[in-house]
């Protein structure tokens, strides 16, 4: 039985397939790096916001919180 392609011609297609696969892997890595960069920027922004709120810089702007309600005593049913 003869191969579908002679071996001297098949090598070109195998090399092409490997190049396409490598190109797809590189594109995937670039997309993931871009997404990771965006997530990192968001984490930095959130961290800065939390630190500012914790330091009291926004305390004048925020309304004061009401004190927690005192626990209510249970009323026992009258017998």
Helices and strands as residue ranges (DSSP letters): H 7-55
